[in-house]
Structure formats: C-alpha cells, structure tokens
Amino acid sequence: MEEESEIVSAAKPRGKAKLQKDVAPGRLIDTFAAQCEKCHKWRVIDSQEEYEDIRSRMLEDPFSCDKKHVSCQDPADLDYDSSRTWVIDKPGLPKTPKGFKRSLVLRKDYSKMDTYYITPTGKKLRSRNEVASYVEANPEFKNAPLGDFTFTVPKVMEDTLPS
C-alpha cells in the first residue's frame, strides 16, 4: 500500500454532514479516521483536534490500533467503500494553531476541496494573505506560526464518489 493511503483519512457519509450556512449536506467532513500501519484497518478518531495531532506526527510516529486502545484483531471502525466520500490528507501537515479551526469543504462537482480557517471571532480566512493580515491586526495571535496555516487540501478519492 502506498504511504499516502496508510496515513490519515477523513470521510463523510452522504447526506449526513452537519449543515453550515451555505454548504449542502454531504460536503463537510464529519468523520475523521486513521489507518493502522500494521493491519491497515480504519479507526475513527474522536475529534478534529486529535486527528490533526495524529496527522502532524504521522511521519515520525505512524498510527496503530493500540493508540486507540484496540487490537488489530478487532473489527475495523469503518470500511473503505463508496458508502461515503473519502478524502486522504497528507501526512505531516501541522496542527491548526490554537483558537482557529481548519474547515474543509468539498466542491459541488466533487473535483476537490477548499480549505478555510475560521478565527476565534468567526471570520473565515481564505488565503495565506488573509491569515497574515488577521494575525498582524490581532496581536494576541502574533505567536501563531504562519507556516501552521496550510491550505494543502486532501485528495478526493475518485473511487468513492457518488455515481
């Protein structure tokens, strides 16, 4: 199995995503998962914060079932199939800086995802320039490393797209 598919994945059941003002159901990530490097089973990750922590350390500390206090002998939490649209994140991406939220939205045509950062005040930042301007205008975030705001998007797995 190639390295990228052994790392962390985010999956979205169709029609069950939490609604956001201008986003249709099924286009937001509502389930995070990681694949065990030993048995290749998918394990649900409890929160986006935990998922980002695992993803940020994936290259030096690969995920395994025992990190979720389960055995490779236990059934998988999720099966990689077309019951949901899967997207695969790059390993080693940094964690989102404290106070911000990384939001990923699947485009209507399923071609790719768009990345946004939501500030503690609820403002949506769409580019590195917007992030830099926000951090500069809000000195309480001056210690947030700009390199930790990455607009790298997960790969949409075409074999799981709806027909």
C-alpha positions as CSV (number, residue, x, y, z in Angstrom):
1,M,0.0,0.0,0.0
2,E,1.5,3.4,-0.9
3,E,2.5,5.7,2.0
4,E,-0.3,8.3,1.4
5,S,-3.1,5.8,1.8
6,E,-1.7,4.4,5.0
7,I,-2.0,7.7,6.8
8,V,-5.0,9.7,8.0
9,S,-8.3,10.0,6.1
10,A,-11.4,12.0,6.6
11,A,-14.7,10.5,5.5
12,K,-18.1,12.0,5.0
13,P,-21.3,9.9,5.0
14,R,-23.5,11.2,2.2
15,G,-26.4,13.4,3.3
16,K,-25.4,13.3,7.0
17,A,-22.9,16.1,7.3
18,K,-23.7,18.9,9.8
19,L,-25.1,21.9,7.9
20,Q,-23.2,25.1,7.6
21,K,-25.0,28.3,6.3
22,D,-24.0,27.9,2.6
23,V,-22.9,24.3,2.4
24,A,-25.2,21.4,1.4
25,P,-25.2,18.2,3.4
26,G,-22.5,15.7,2.4
27,R,-19.9,18.3,1.5
28,L,-18.4,18.8,5.0
29,I,-16.2,16.4,6.9
30,D,-18.0,14.9,9.8
31,T,-15.9,11.8,10.5
32,F,-12.1,11.6,11.0
33,A,-10.2,8.3,10.7
34,A,-6.7,7.0,10.7
35,Q,-5.4,3.8,9.1
36,C,-3.3,1.4,11.2
37,E,0.1,0.9,9.8
38,K,0.2,-2.7,10.9
39,C,-3.2,-4.2,9.9
40,H,-4.5,-1.3,7.6
41,K,-7.9,-1.1,9.4
42,W,-9.5,2.3,9.7
43,R,-10.1,3.6,13.2
44,V,-12.5,6.5,13.9
45,I,-10.7,9.5,15.6
46,D,-12.9,11.2,18.2
47,S,-12.2,14.8,17.3
48,Q,-10.7,17.1,14.7
49,E,-8.0,18.2,17.2
50,E,-7.0,14.6,17.9
51,Y,-7.0,13.8,14.2
52,E,-4.7,16.8,13.5
53,D,-2.4,15.8,16.2
54,I,-2.1,12.3,14.7
55,R,-1.7,13.7,11.2
56,S,1.1,16.1,12.3
57,R,3.2,13.3,13.8
58,M,2.4,10.6,11.2
59,L,5.8,10.6,9.5
60,E,7.8,10.1,12.7
61,D,5.1,8.3,14.7
62,P,2.8,6.2,12.5
63,F,-0.7,5.5,13.7
64,S,-1.5,2.0,15.0
65,C,-4.6,0.4,16.6
66,D,-3.0,0.3,20.1
67,K,-3.1,4.1,20.1
68,K,-6.9,3.9,20.2
69,H,-6.7,1.1,22.9
70,V,-7.9,-1.5,20.4
71,S,-6.3,-4.5,18.9
72,C,-5.6,-5.2,15.2
73,Q,-7.7,-8.3,15.8
74,D,-10.8,-6.1,16.5
75,P,-13.1,-5.3,13.5
76,A,-12.4,-2.0,11.7
77,D,-14.4,1.0,12.7
78,L,-15.0,2.0,9.1
79,D,-14.7,0.2,5.8
80,Y,-13.2,1.9,2.8
81,D,-16.1,1.8,0.4
82,S,-18.4,4.0,-1.6
83,S,-21.0,4.4,1.2
84,R,-19.2,7.8,1.9
85,T,-16.9,10.1,0.0
86,W,-13.3,9.6,1.3
87,V,-10.5,12.2,1.2
88,I,-6.9,11.4,2.1
89,D,-4.8,14.1,3.9
90,K,-1.1,14.5,3.5
91,P,0.9,13.1,6.5
92,G,2.9,15.6,8.5
93,L,0.7,18.7,8.0
94,P,0.9,20.9,11.1
95,K,-1.8,21.2,13.6
96,T,-4.1,24.2,13.3
97,P,-2.9,27.0,15.6
98,K,-4.8,27.2,18.9
99,G,-8.0,29.2,18.7
100,F,-8.5,28.6,15.0
101,K,-10.4,25.9,13.2
102,R,-9.5,24.4,9.8
103,S,-12.5,23.9,7.7
104,L,-12.6,21.8,4.5
105,V,-15.5,21.9,2.0
106,L,-16.0,19.6,-0.9
107,R,-16.9,21.4,-4.1
108,K,-20.3,20.7,-5.6
109,D,-18.7,18.9,-8.6
110,Y,-16.6,16.7,-6.2
111,S,-13.5,17.9,-8.1
112,K,-11.6,19.0,-4.9
113,M,-11.8,20.5,-1.5
114,D,-11.4,24.1,-0.4
115,T,-9.6,25.0,2.8
116,Y,-10.6,27.8,5.1
117,Y,-9.5,28.9,8.6
118,I,-12.2,30.1,11.0
119,T,-10.9,32.7,13.5
120,P,-11.9,32.7,17.2
121,T,-14.2,35.6,16.2
122,G,-15.9,33.5,13.4
123,K,-14.2,35.2,10.5
124,K,-13.5,32.9,7.5
125,L,-9.9,33.3,6.1
126,R,-9.5,32.0,2.6
127,S,-5.8,32.6,1.8
128,R,-2.3,33.0,3.4
129,N,-2.5,36.8,2.8
130,E,-5.8,37.0,4.8
131,V,-4.3,34.9,7.6
132,A,-1.2,37.2,7.7
133,S,-3.4,40.3,7.8
134,Y,-5.6,38.9,10.5
135,V,-2.6,37.9,12.7
136,E,-1.0,41.3,12.2
137,A,-4.2,43.1,13.1
138,N,-4.7,40.9,16.2
139,P,-1.5,40.9,18.3
140,E,-2.9,38.2,20.6
141,F,-2.2,35.8,17.8
142,K,1.3,37.0,16.9
143,N,2.8,33.7,18.2
144,A,0.7,31.6,15.8
145,P,3.2,30.4,13.3
146,L,2.1,31.4,9.8
147,G,3.6,28.1,8.5
148,D,1.0,26.2,10.5
149,F,-1.8,27.6,8.4
150,T,-1.7,25.3,5.4
151,F,-4.1,25.4,2.5
152,T,-3.0,22.0,1.3
153,V,-6.2,20.1,0.6
154,P,-6.8,16.3,1.0
155,K,-7.0,14.2,-2.1
156,V,-10.6,13.3,-3.1
157,M,-10.7,9.5,-3.7
158,E,-12.5,9.2,-7.0
159,D,-13.5,5.5,-6.5
160,T,-15.7,6.6,-3.6
161,L,-17.6,9.5,-5.4
162,P,-21.3,9.1,-5.9
163,S,-22.4,7.9,-9.3
